[in-house]
Amino acid sequence: MDILEMVGIEIPCRNCGGRYEVSLKKIALSQQMLHDGCPVRAETECPPLFLSGFVDRELARDLQQIWSRLEKEARAVNGEVKLHSV
């Protein structure tokens, strides 16, 4: 399971006042675009790049690595990690 797809941040829209969820996966992809040298820096030029500052890049990477370790240990005992809704 890709934990970055399962976890998101709910943010308000400055224009309409609604609230929208952005997955950590989308944020991580935005950060990767910048890391790979995408020259665009303004939200109006490339909306996905706007997401890059929502979460620290290392924090998202750490969460993904820890989740992978947890899944590996669960598989070692023939188990499976489950997410519970709150």
Secondary structure, DSSP 8 states (H G I E B T S, - for coil): --HHHH-EEEEE-TTT--EEEEEHHHHHHHHHHHHTT-----TTT-HHHHGGGSS-HHHHHHHHHHHHHHHHHHHHTT--------
